[in-house]
Amino acid sequence: MPRSKKGGLILRLLLLVLLTYMVFMLVRVRGQITTASNDLDQLTAQVTQQLQTNTELSNAIENRDDPNYLKDIARERLGLVSQDDWVFYITD
């Protein structure tokens, strides 16, 4: 009889250690899943931004010979105006 109680105690301790290890591993894996999810969100945002940049560059390549597109670039990026444009200077 005493021998089986000792074996039962060892089995219970072994199960307790195994259960504790499994809980620890579950918490660790949950943290890894959260980290991976955050990384996925960040990479998805980067992909979206890069796709938008690629679209803008593609449009620029397609319209590089369009006179209206060139005028828009001259106005927006270089601050140039054509002869027919009105220029207003606002002073405080």
Gaussian input, Z-matrix of N, CA and C with variables (Angstrom, degrees):
# hf/3-21g

backbone

0 1
 N
 C     1     B1
 C     2     B2     1     A1
 N     3     B3     2     A2     1     D1
 C     4     B4     3     A3     2     D2
 C     5     B5     4     A4     3     D3
 N     6     B6     5     A5     4     D4
 C     7     B7     6     A6     5     D5
 C     8     B8     7     A7     6     D6
 N     9     B9     8     A8     7     D7
 C    10    B10     9     A9     8     D8
 C    11    B11    10    A10     9     D9
 N    12    B12    11    A11    10    D10
 C    13    B13    12    A12    11    D11
 C    14    B14    13    A13    12    D12
 N    15    B15    14    A14    13    D13
 C    16    B16    15    A15    14    D14
 C    17    B17    16    A16    15    D15
 N    18    B18    17    A17    16    D16
 C    19    B19    18    A18    17    D17
 C    20    B20    19    A19    18    D18
 N    21    B21    20    A20    19    D19
 C    22    B22    21    A21    20    D20
 C    23    B23    22    A22    21    D21
 N    24    B24    23    A23    22    D22
 C    25    B25    24    A24    23    D23
 C    26    B26    25    A25    24    D24
 N    27    B27    26    A26    25    D25
 C    28    B28    27    A27    26    D26
 C    29    B29    28    A28    27    D27
 N    30    B30    29    A29    28    D28
 C    31    B31    30    A30    29    D29
 C    32    B32    31    A31    30    D30
 N    33    B33    32    A32    31    D31
 C    34    B34    33    A33    32    D32
 C    35    B35    34    A34    33    D33
 N    36    B36    35    A35    34    D34
 C    37    B37    36    A36    35    D35
 C    38    B38    37    A37    36    D36
 N    39    B39    38    A38    37    D37
 C    40    B40    39    A39    38    D38
 C    41    B41    40    A40    39    D39
 N    42    B42    41    A41    40    D40
 C    43    B43    42    A42    41    D41
 C    44    B44    43    A43    42    D42
 N    45    B45    44    A44    43    D43
 C    46    B46    45    A45    44    D44
 C    47    B47    46    A46    45    D45
 N    48    B48    47    A47    46    D46
 C    49    B49    48    A48    47    D47
 C    50    B50    49    A49    48    D48
 N    51    B51    50    A50    49    D49
 C    52    B52    51    A51    50    D50
 C    53    B53    52    A52    51    D51
 N    54    B54    53    A53    52    D52
 C    55    B55    54    A54    53    D53
 C    56    B56    55    A55    54    D54
 N    57    B57    56    A56    55    D55
 C    58    B58    57    A57    56    D56
 C    59    B59    58    A58    57    D57
 N    60    B60    59    A59    58    D58
 C    61    B61    60    A60    59    D59
 C    62    B62    61    A61    60    D60
 N    63    B63    62    A62    61    D61
 C    64    B64    63    A63    62    D62
 C    65    B65    64    A64    63    D63
 N    66    B66    65    A65    64    D64
 C    67    B67    66    A66    65    D65
 C    68    B68    67    A67    66    D66
 N    69    B69    68    A68    67    D67
 C    70    B70    69    A69    68    D68
 C    71    B71    70    A70    69    D69
 N    72    B72    71    A71    70    D70
 C    73    B73    72    A72    71    D71
 C    74    B74    73    A73    72    D72
 N    75    B75    74    A74    73    D73
 C    76    B76    75    A75    74    D74
 C    77    B77    76    A76    75    D75
 N    78    B78    77    A77    76    D76
 C    79    B79    78    A78    77    D77
 C    80    B80    79    A79    78    D78
 N    81    B81    80    A80    79    D79
 C    82    B82    81    A81    80    D80
 C    83    B83    82    A82    81    D81
 N    84    B84    83    A83    82    D82
 C    85    B85    84    A84    83    D83
 C    86    B86    85    A85    84    D84
 N    87    B87    86    A86    85    D85
 C    88    B88    87    A87    86    D86
 C    89    B89    88    A88    87    D87
 N    90    B90    89    A89    88    D88
 C    91    B91    90    A90    89    D89
 C    92    B92    91    A91    90    D90
 N    93    B93    92    A92    91    D91
 C    94    B94    93    A93    92    D92
 C    95    B95    94    A94    93    D93
 N    96    B96    95    A95    94    D94
 C    97    B97    96    A96    95    D95
 C    98    B98    97    A97    96    D96
 N    99    B99    98    A98    97    D97
 C   100   B100    99    A99    98    D98
 C   101   B101   100   A100    99    D99
 N   102   B102   101   A101   100   D100
 C   103   B103   102   A102   101   D101
 C   104   B104   103   A103   102   D102
 N   105   B105   104   A104   103   D103
 C   106   B106   105   A105   104   D104
 C   107   B107   106   A106   105   D105
 N   108   B108   107   A107   106   D106
 C   109   B109   108   A108   107   D107
 C   110   B110   109   A109   108   D108
 N   111   B111   110   A110   109   D109
 C   112   B112   111   A111   110   D110
 C   113   B113   112   A112   111   D111
 N   114   B114   113   A113   112   D112
 C   115   B115   114   A114   113   D113
 C   116   B116   115   A115   114   D114
 N   117   B117   116   A116   115   D115
 C   118   B118   117   A117   116   D116
 C   119   B119   118   A118   117   D117
 N   120   B120   119   A119   118   D118
 C   121   B121   120   A120   119   D119
 C   122   B122   121   A121   120   D120
 N   123   B123   122   A122   121   D121
 C   124   B124   123   A123   122   D122
 C   125   B125   124   A124   123   D123
 N   126   B126   125   A125   124   D124
 C   127   B127   126   A126   125   D125
 C   128   B128   127   A127   126   D126
 N   129   B129   128   A128   127   D127
 C   130   B130   129   A129   128   D128
 C   131   B131   130   A130   129   D129
 N   132   B132   131   A131   130   D130
 C   133   B133   132   A132   131   D131
 C   134   B134   133   A133   132   D132
 N   135   B135   134   A134   133   D133
 C   136   B136   135   A135   134   D134
 C   137   B137   136   A136   135   D135
 N   138   B138   137   A137   136   D136
 C   139   B139   138   A138   137   D137
 C   140   B140   139   A139   138   D138
 N   141   B141   140   A140   139   D139
 C   142   B142   141   A141   140   D140
 C   143   B143   142   A142   141   D141
 N   144   B144   143   A143   142   D142
 C   145   B145   144   A144   143   D143
 C   146   B146   145   A145   144   D144
 N   147   B147   146   A146   145   D145
 C   148   B148   147   A147   146   D146
 C   149   B149   148   A148   147   D147
 N   150   B150   149   A149   148   D148
 C   151   B151   150   A150   149   D149
 C   152   B152   151   A151   150   D150
 N   153   B153   152   A152   151   D151
 C   154   B154   153   A153   152   D152
 C   155   B155   154   A154   153   D153
 N   156   B156   155   A155   154   D154
 C   157   B157   156   A156   155   D155
 C   158   B158   157   A157   156   D156
 N   159   B159   158   A158   157   D157
 C   160   B160   159   A159   158   D158
 C   161   B161   160   A160   159   D159
 N   162   B162   161   A161   160   D160
 C   163   B163   162   A162   161   D161
 C   164   B164   163   A163   162   D162
 N   165   B165   164   A164   163   D163
 C   166   B166   165   A165   164   D164
 C   167   B167   166   A166   165   D165
 N   168   B168   167   A167   166   D166
 C   169   B169   168   A168   167   D167
 C   170   B170   169   A169   168   D168
 N   171   B171   170   A170   169   D169
 C   172   B172   171   A171   170   D170
 C   173   B173   172   A172   171   D171
 N   174   B174   173   A173   172   D172
 C   175   B175   174   A174   173   D173
 C   176   B176   175   A175   174   D174
 N   177   B177   176   A176   175   D175
 C   178   B178   177   A177   176   D176
 C   179   B179   178   A178   177   D177
 N   180   B180   179   A179   178   D178
 C   181   B181   180   A180   179   D179
 C   182   B182   181   A181   180   D180
 N   183   B183   182   A182   181   D181
 C   184   B184   183   A183   182   D182
 C   185   B185   184   A184   183   D183
 N   186   B186   185   A185   184   D184
 C   187   B187   186   A186   185   D185
 C   188   B188   187   A187   186   D186
 N   189   B189   188   A188   187   D187
 C   190   B190   189   A189   188   D188
 C   191   B191   190   A190   189   D189
 N   192   B192   191   A191   190   D190
 C   193   B193   192   A192   191   D191
 C   194   B194   193   A193   192   D192
 N   195   B195   194   A194   193   D193
 C   196   B196   195   A195   194   D194
 C   197   B197   196   A196   195   D195
 N   198   B198   197   A197   196   D196
 C   199   B199   198   A198   197   D197
 C   200   B200   199   A199   198   D198
 N   201   B201   200   A200   199   D199
 C   202   B202   201   A201   200   D200
 C   203   B203   202   A202   201   D201
 N   204   B204   203   A203   202   D202
 C   205   B205   204   A204   203   D203
 C   206   B206   205   A205   204   D204
 N   207   B207   206   A206   205   D205
 C   208   B208   207   A207   206   D206
 C   209   B209   208   A208   207   D207
 N   210   B210   209   A209   208   D208
 C   211   B211   210   A210   209   D209
 C   212   B212   211   A211   210   D210
 N   213   B213   212   A212   211   D211
 C   214   B214   213   A213   212   D212
 C   215   B215   214   A214   213   D213
 N   216   B216   215   A215   214   D214
 C   217   B217   216   A216   215   D215
 C   218   B218   217   A217   216   D216
 N   219   B219   218   A218   217   D217
 C   220   B220   219   A219   218   D218
 C   221   B221   220   A220   219   D219
 N   222   B222   221   A221   220   D220
 C   223   B223   222   A222   221   D221
 C   224   B224   223   A223   222   D222
 N   225   B225   224   A224   223   D223
 C   226   B226   225   A225   224   D224
 C   227   B227   226   A226   225   D225
 N   228   B228   227   A227   226   D226
 C   229   B229   228   A228   227   D227
 C   230   B230   229   A229   228   D228
 N   231   B231   230   A230   229   D229
 C   232   B232   231   A231   230   D230
 C   233   B233   232   A232   231   D231
 N   234   B234   233   A233   232   D232
 C   235   B235   234   A234   233   D233
 C   236   B236   235   A235   234   D234
 N   237   B237   236   A236   235   D235
 C   238   B238   237   A237   236   D236
 C   239   B239   238   A238   237   D237
 N   240   B240   239   A239   238   D238
 C   241   B241   240   A240   239   D239
 C   242   B242   241   A241   240   D240
 N   243   B243   242   A242   241   D241
 C   244   B244   243   A243   242   D242
 C   245   B245   244   A244   243   D243
 N   246   B246   245   A245   244   D244
 C   247   B247   246   A246   245   D245
 C   248   B248   247   A247   246   D246
 N   249   B249   248   A248   247   D247
 C   250   B250   249   A249   248   D248
 C   251   B251   250   A250   249   D249
 N   252   B252   251   A251   250   D250
 C   253   B253   252   A252   251   D251
 C   254   B254   253   A253   252   D252
 N   255   B255   254   A254   253   D253
 C   256   B256   255   A255   254   D254
 C   257   B257   256   A256   255   D255
 N   258   B258   257   A257   256   D256
 C   259   B259   258   A258   257   D257
 C   260   B260   259   A259   258   D258
 N   261   B261   260   A260   259   D259
 C   262   B262   261   A261   260   D260
 C   263   B263   262   A262   261   D261
 N   264   B264   263   A263   262   D262
 C   265   B265   264   A264   263   D263
 C   266   B266   265   A265   264   D264
 N   267   B267   266   A266   265   D265
 C   268   B268   267   A267   266   D266
 C   269   B269   268   A268   267   D267
 N   270   B270   269   A269   268   D268
 C   271   B271   270   A270   269   D269
 C   272   B272   271   A271   270   D270
 N   273   B273   272   A272   271   D271
 C   274   B274   273   A273   272   D272
 C   275   B275   274   A274   273   D273

   B1=1.4474
   B2=1.5270
   B3=1.3051
   B4=1.4576
   B5=1.5211
   B6=1.3307
   B7=1.4449
   B8=1.5351
   B9=1.2883
   B10=1.4607
   B11=1.5244
   B12=1.3175
   B13=1.4683
   B14=1.5249
   B15=1.3196
   B16=1.4501
   B17=1.5376
   B18=1.3127
   B19=1.4560
   B20=1.5163
   B21=1.3225
   B22=1.4608
   B23=1.5195
   B24=1.3243
   B25=1.4597
   B26=1.5257
   B27=1.3140
   B28=1.4628
   B29=1.5298
   B30=1.3216
   B31=1.4591
   B32=1.5236
   B33=1.3146
   B34=1.4668
   B35=1.5266
   B36=1.3202
   B37=1.4609
   B38=1.5305
   B39=1.3256
   B40=1.4509
   B41=1.5328
   B42=1.3161
   B43=1.4658
   B44=1.5229
   B45=1.3231
   B46=1.4589
   B47=1.5325
   B48=1.3253
   B49=1.4630
   B50=1.5264
   B51=1.3192
   B52=1.4574
   B53=1.5333
   B54=1.3041
   B55=1.4604
   B56=1.5295
   B57=1.3240
   B58=1.4613
   B59=1.5260
   B60=1.3191
   B61=1.4603
   B62=1.5219
   B63=1.3123
   B64=1.4645
   B65=1.5276
   B66=1.3225
   B67=1.4663
   B68=1.5229
   B69=1.3162
   B70=1.4572
   B71=1.5197
   B72=1.3168
   B73=1.4549
   B74=1.5330
   B75=1.3238
   B76=1.4644
   B77=1.5245
   B78=1.3172
   B79=1.4648
   B80=1.5229
   B81=1.3165
   B82=1.4649
   B83=1.5326
   B84=1.3163
   B85=1.4614
   B86=1.5244
   B87=1.3040
   B88=1.4668
   B89=1.5286
   B90=1.3181
   B91=1.4632
   B92=1.5176
   B93=1.3300
   B94=1.4643
   B95=1.5254
   B96=1.3192
   B97=1.4662
   B98=1.5226
   B99=1.3239
   B100=1.4637
   B101=1.5276
   B102=1.3166
   B103=1.4621
   B104=1.5254
   B105=1.3281
   B106=1.4685
   B107=1.5288
   B108=1.3146
   B109=1.4638
   B110=1.5240
   B111=1.3184
   B112=1.4677
   B113=1.5266
   B114=1.3324
   B115=1.4659
   B116=1.5238
   B117=1.3282
   B118=1.4614
   B119=1.5260
   B120=1.3245
   B121=1.4654
   B122=1.5283
   B123=1.3209
   B124=1.4634
   B125=1.5309
   B126=1.3136
   B127=1.4596
   B128=1.5262
   B129=1.3203
   B130=1.4625
   B131=1.5212
   B132=1.3304
   B133=1.4661
   B134=1.5286
   B135=1.3247
   B136=1.4628
   B137=1.5278
   B138=1.3247
   B139=1.4597
   B140=1.5226
   B141=1.3217
   B142=1.4605
   B143=1.5233
   B144=1.3311
   B145=1.4618
   B146=1.5224
   B147=1.3260
   B148=1.4601
   B149=1.5214
   B150=1.3285
   B151=1.4656
   B152=1.5292
   B153=1.3317
   B154=1.4576
   B155=1.5322
   B156=1.3188
   B157=1.4629
   B158=1.5222
   B159=1.3219
   B160=1.4626
   B161=1.5239
   B162=1.3339
   B163=1.4639
   B164=1.5182
   B165=1.3287
   B166=1.4647
   B167=1.5268
   B168=1.3195
   B169=1.4671
   B170=1.5272
   B171=1.3085
   B172=1.4610
   B173=1.5233
   B174=1.3390
   B175=1.4693
   B176=1.5282
   B177=1.3151
   B178=1.4654
   B179=1.5259
   B180=1.3145
   B181=1.4672
   B182=1.5245
   B183=1.3238
   B184=1.4692
   B185=1.5290
   B186=1.3351
   B187=1.4647
   B188=1.5210
   B189=1.3109
   B190=1.4695
   B191=1.5279
   B192=1.3219
   B193=1.4609
   B194=1.5319
   B195=1.3050
   B196=1.4719
   B197=1.5313
   B198=1.3321
   B199=1.4714
   B200=1.5316
   B201=1.3080
   B202=1.4732
   B203=1.5223
   B204=1.3116
   B205=1.4626
   B206=1.5284
   B207=1.3199
   B208=1.4633
   B209=1.5248
   B210=1.3476
   B211=1.4697
   B212=1.5258
   B213=1.3269
   B214=1.4691
   B215=1.5276
   B216=1.3067
   B217=1.4756
   B218=1.5245
   B219=1.3205
   B220=1.4664
   B221=1.5248
   B222=1.3239
   B223=1.4755
   B224=1.5257
   B225=1.3358
   B226=1.4608
   B227=1.5319
   B228=1.3118
   B229=1.4668
   B230=1.5195
   B231=1.3243
   B232=1.4627
   B233=1.5224
   B234=1.3291
   B235=1.4534
   B236=1.5232
   B237=1.3101
   B238=1.4604
   B239=1.5239
   B240=1.3249
   B241=1.4597
   B242=1.5269
   B243=1.3189
   B244=1.4676
   B245=1.5329
   B246=1.3141
   B247=1.4645
   B248=1.5261
   B249=1.3182
   B250=1.4649
   B251=1.5226
   B252=1.3214
   B253=1.4654
   B254=1.5250
   B255=1.3207
   B256=1.4608
   B257=1.5300
   B258=1.3036
   B259=1.4466
   B260=1.5184
   B261=1.3179
   B262=1.4546
   B263=1.5100
   B264=1.2965
   B265=1.4505
   B266=1.5178
   B267=1.2848
   B268=1.4570
   B269=1.5238
   B270=1.3137
   B271=1.4494
   B272=1.5099
   B273=1.2468
   B274=1.4694
   B275=1.4861
   A1=113.29
   A2=120.12
   A3=119.12
   A4=111.83
   A5=116.57
   A6=119.48
   A7=111.19
   A8=120.10
   A9=122.52
   A10=111.25
   A11=117.86
   A12=119.38
   A13=110.00
   A14=116.67
   A15=120.31
   A16=109.70
   A17=117.00
   A18=121.31
   A19=110.82
   A20=118.31
   A21=122.32
   A22=111.13
   A23=116.82
   A24=121.07
   A25=110.39
   A26=116.67
   A27=120.58
   A28=109.95
   A29=117.14
   A30=121.48
   A31=110.92
   A32=117.15
   A33=120.80
   A34=111.24
   A35=117.41
   A36=121.20
   A37=110.49
   A38=115.60
   A39=120.22
   A40=111.00
   A41=116.46
   A42=120.47
   A43=111.83
   A44=117.50
   A45=121.50
   A46=110.68
   A47=116.58
   A48=120.46
   A49=109.60
   A50=117.31
   A51=121.52
   A52=110.48
   A53=118.11
   A54=121.89
   A55=111.24
   A56=117.14
   A57=121.31
   A58=110.45
   A59=116.79
   A60=121.14
   A61=110.69
   A62=118.14
   A63=121.84
   A64=111.36
   A65=117.82
   A66=120.81
   A67=109.88
   A68=117.19
   A69=121.17
   A70=110.99
   A71=117.49
   A72=121.63
   A73=111.18
   A74=118.03
   A75=120.89
   A76=111.52
   A77=116.84
   A78=120.56
   A79=109.65
   A80=116.95
   A81=121.04
   A82=111.18
   A83=117.16
   A84=121.00
   A85=110.07
   A86=118.03
   A87=121.40
   A88=110.44
   A89=117.11
   A90=120.75
   A91=111.76
   A92=116.68
   A93=120.17
   A94=110.84
   A95=116.96
   A96=120.62
   A97=110.33
   A98=117.23
   A99=121.11
   A100=110.85
   A101=116.70
   A102=120.91
   A103=110.92
   A104=116.21
   A105=120.32
   A106=110.76
   A107=117.01
   A108=120.74
   A109=111.29
   A110=116.40
   A111=120.21
   A112=111.01
   A113=116.35
   A114=120.16
   A115=110.89
   A116=116.38
   A117=120.56
   A118=111.09
   A119=117.26
   A120=120.84
   A121=110.86
   A122=115.94
   A123=120.68
   A124=111.05
   A125=117.01
   A126=120.33
   A127=111.49
   A128=117.19
   A129=120.53
   A130=110.46
   A131=116.91
   A132=120.53
   A133=110.55
   A134=117.13
   A135=120.31
   A136=111.21
   A137=116.45
   A138=120.15
   A139=110.23
   A140=117.19
   A141=121.25
   A142=110.69
   A143=116.64
   A144=121.11
   A145=110.84
   A146=116.74
   A147=120.14
   A148=111.36
   A149=117.41
   A150=120.41
   A151=111.12
   A152=116.22
   A153=120.07
   A154=110.31
   A155=117.25
   A156=121.23
   A157=110.84
   A158=116.69
   A159=120.65
   A160=111.46
   A161=116.40
   A162=120.41
   A163=111.01
   A164=116.92
   A165=120.75
   A166=110.67
   A167=116.45
   A168=119.84
   A169=111.33
   A170=116.42
   A171=120.25
   A172=111.06
   A173=116.03
   A174=120.34
   A175=111.03
   A176=116.82
   A177=120.12
   A178=110.86
   A179=116.59
   A180=120.02
   A181=110.78
   A182=116.22
   A183=119.84
   A184=112.21
   A185=117.89
   A186=122.03
   A187=113.34
   A188=118.20
   A189=120.28
   A190=113.41
   A191=117.59
   A192=120.29
   A193=112.83
   A194=117.44
   A195=121.54
   A196=109.25
   A197=118.47
   A198=120.66
   A199=112.79
   A200=117.72
   A201=120.03
   A202=111.42
   A203=116.60
   A204=120.88
   A205=109.97
   A206=116.63
   A207=120.25
   A208=111.48
   A209=116.94
   A210=120.08
   A211=110.77
   A212=116.20
   A213=119.82
   A214=111.10
   A215=116.29
   A216=119.36
   A217=110.22
   A218=117.16
   A219=120.66
   A220=110.63
   A221=117.24
   A222=120.51
   A223=111.16
   A224=116.35
   A225=120.65
   A226=112.93
   A227=116.98
   A228=119.61
   A229=113.92
   A230=116.64
   A231=119.30
   A232=113.39
   A233=116.99
   A234=120.26
   A235=113.62
   A236=117.12
   A237=121.18
   A238=110.37
   A239=116.06
   A240=121.64
   A241=108.50
   A242=115.30
   A243=118.84
   A244=109.15
   A245=117.27
   A246=121.56
   A247=111.92
   A248=117.94
   A249=120.97
   A250=113.86
   A251=118.05
   A252=121.08
   A253=110.83
   A254=114.17
   A255=121.29
   A256=108.14
   A257=116.14
   A258=120.86
   A259=108.20
   A260=115.99
   A261=121.25
   A262=108.58
   A263=116.46
   A264=122.26
   A265=106.85
   A266=116.71
   A267=121.77
   A268=108.08
   A269=115.46
   A270=121.13
   A271=108.98
   A272=116.36
   A273=120.63
   A274=112.76
   D1=-48.61
   D2=-177.55
   D3=-60.73
   D4=-30.45
   D5=-177.97
   D6=-67.49
   D7=-38.98
   D8=-179.31
   D9=-70.99
   D10=-32.48
   D11=176.23
   D12=-67.22
   D13=-37.08
   D14=178.93
   D15=-67.37
   D16=-41.29
   D17=177.75
   D18=-65.06
   D19=-37.87
   D20=177.50
   D21=-66.43
   D22=-37.97
   D23=178.73
   D24=-66.86
   D25=-42.46
   D26=178.46
   D27=-64.02
   D28=-41.64
   D29=178.23
   D30=-62.43
   D31=-42.13
   D32=178.77
   D33=-65.27
   D34=-41.66
   D35=178.15
   D36=-64.75
   D37=-40.91
   D38=178.24
   D39=-63.19
   D40=-43.26
   D41=177.08
   D42=-64.68
   D43=-37.86
   D44=177.90
   D45=-64.75
   D46=-43.48
   D47=178.13
   D48=-64.20
   D49=-43.85
   D50=179.65
   D51=-63.25
   D52=-43.21
   D53=178.55
   D54=-63.89
   D55=-41.35
   D56=177.97
   D57=-63.14
   D58=-42.48
   D59=178.02
   D60=-63.01
   D61=-42.34
   D62=-179.94
   D63=-64.65
   D64=-40.38
   D65=177.60
   D66=-64.53
   D67=-43.21
   D68=177.44
   D69=-59.66
   D70=-44.53
   D71=179.89
   D72=-65.75
   D73=-38.63
   D74=177.59
   D75=-62.75
   D76=-41.65
   D77=178.41
   D78=-65.80
   D79=-40.42
   D80=179.39
   D81=-64.95
   D82=-44.70
   D83=179.72
   D84=-65.64
   D85=-37.86
   D86=177.75
   D87=-61.34
   D88=-40.59
   D89=176.23
   D90=-63.92
   D91=-39.45
   D92=178.09
   D93=-66.42
   D94=-37.92
   D95=178.07
   D96=-64.47
   D97=-42.52
   D98=178.41
   D99=-62.41
   D100=-43.72
   D101=178.48
   D102=-62.96
   D103=-44.11
   D104=179.74
   D105=-64.59
   D106=-37.27
   D107=178.39
   D108=-65.08
   D109=-42.10
   D110=177.09
   D111=-64.33
   D112=-41.32
   D113=177.03
   D114=-62.06
   D115=-40.48
   D116=179.28
   D117=-62.73
   D118=-43.60
   D119=178.40
   D120=-61.35
   D121=-43.20
   D122=-179.63
   D123=-65.27
   D124=-43.51
   D125=-179.90
   D126=-68.72
   D127=-35.07
   D128=176.55
   D129=-63.17
   D130=-41.03
   D131=177.48
   D132=-64.43
   D133=-39.29
   D134=178.47
   D135=-65.74
   D136=-39.64
   D137=178.70
   D138=-64.58
   D139=-43.15
   D140=178.80
   D141=-60.82
   D142=-44.22
   D143=178.96
   D144=-63.26
   D145=-42.44
   D146=-179.44
   D147=-67.13
   D148=-37.41
   D149=176.56
   D150=-63.09
   D151=-39.81
   D152=177.92
   D153=-64.82
   D154=-42.99
   D155=177.48
   D156=-62.14
   D157=-42.53
   D158=179.08
   D159=-62.83
   D160=-40.19
   D161=178.23
   D162=-63.73
   D163=-43.29
   D164=178.61
   D165=-62.42
   D166=-42.51
   D167=179.47
   D168=-67.11
   D169=-38.51
   D170=177.85
   D171=-63.44
   D172=-42.58
   D173=176.66
   D174=-63.17
   D175=-39.07
   D176=178.91
   D177=-64.32
   D178=-39.55
   D179=178.94
   D180=-67.40
   D181=-43.00
   D182=-178.98
   D183=-65.41
   D184=-34.05
   D185=-174.94
   D186=-102.33
   D187=16.41
   D188=-174.17
   D189=-63.79
   D190=-21.88
   D191=179.73
   D192=-103.20
   D193=0.79
   D194=-179.16
   D195=-78.04
   D196=122.00
   D197=-177.67
   D198=-61.05
   D199=-38.11
   D200=179.39
   D201=-65.60
   D202=-39.18
   D203=177.87
   D204=-64.47
   D205=-42.47
   D206=178.88
   D207=-64.73
   D208=-37.82
   D209=176.80
   D210=-64.63
   D211=-41.64
   D212=178.73
   D213=-61.73
   D214=-41.57
   D215=178.15
   D216=-64.95
   D217=-42.13
   D218=179.79
   D219=-61.74
   D220=-39.49
   D221=179.46
   D222=-69.84
   D223=-50.54
   D224=-172.42
   D225=-72.60
   D226=-46.52
   D227=-173.16
   D228=-91.92
   D229=-33.92
   D230=-175.04
   D231=-105.46
   D232=-12.15
   D233=179.57
   D234=72.93
   D235=22.24
   D236=-179.80
   D237=-86.30
   D238=155.11
   D239=177.06
   D240=-131.15
   D241=154.05
   D242=177.61
   D243=-87.94
   D244=173.77
   D245=-176.65
   D246=-66.22
   D247=-28.24
   D248=-177.48
   D249=-86.48
   D250=-6.63
   D251=-177.47
   D252=-81.99
   D253=147.15
   D254=173.98
   D255=-94.12
   D256=134.93
   D257=179.74
   D258=-116.66
   D259=126.10
   D260=178.71
   D261=-113.38
   D262=131.48
   D263=176.84
   D264=-106.58
   D265=121.30
   D266=-179.06
   D267=-103.04
   D268=123.60
   D269=178.41
   D270=-117.56
   D271=149.15
   D272=179.86
   D273=-92.08

